[in-house]
C-alpha cells in the first residue's frame, strides 16, 4: 500500500497541472490572432533555417578554398 502523503502529493500535483493546462488553453489565441502568431513563429523558424543554410555553405566554401 502506498503512503497516504505520497498519494496526496500526486493528487495535488495533478490538480495543479490541470489548472495550469486549463489556463494555458484559455489564454491561447484564436482566429486571426492565432494565424498571425503562427505566421510570425514560422517566419522566425524559416529565417533561422535559411541563415543556418547560408552559414553552412559559407563554411564549405571556405574549407574548399583552404584545401586548394
JOHULIN-V97051 format. One record per backbone hydrogen bond with DSSP energy under -1.0 kcal/mol. NH is the residue of the N-H (numbers start at 1). CO is the residue of the C=O. E is the energy in kcal/mol with one decimal. If there is no record, write none. Layout:
nh->{NH/NH}
co->{CO/CO}
e->{E/E}
This chain:
nh->{7/8/9/10/11/12/13/14/15/16/17/18/19/20/21/22/23/24/25/26/27/33/35/36/37/38/39/40/41/42/43/44/45/46/47/48/49/50/51/52/53/54/55/56/57/58/59/60/61/62/63/64/65/66/67}
co->{3/4/5/6/7/8/9/10/11/12/13/14/15/16/17/18/19/20/21/22/23/30/31/32/33/34/35/36/37/38/39/40/41/42/43/44/45/46/47/48/49/50/51/52/53/54/55/56/57/58/59/60/61/62/63}
e->{-2.0/-2.3/-2.5/-2.2/-2.3/-2.6/-2.6/-2.3/-2.5/-2.7/-2.3/-2.3/-2.2/-2.5/-2.5/-2.4/-2.4/-2.5/-2.4/-2.4/-2.0/-1.1/-2.2/-2.7/-2.4/-2.8/-2.6/-2.3/-2.4/-2.9/-2.5/-2.1/-2.4/-2.8/-2.8/-2.2/-2.6/-2.6/-2.3/-2.5/-2.3/-2.4/-2.4/-2.5/-2.3/-2.5/-2.1/-2.4/-2.5/-2.5/-2.4/-2.5/-2.3/-2.1/-1.8}
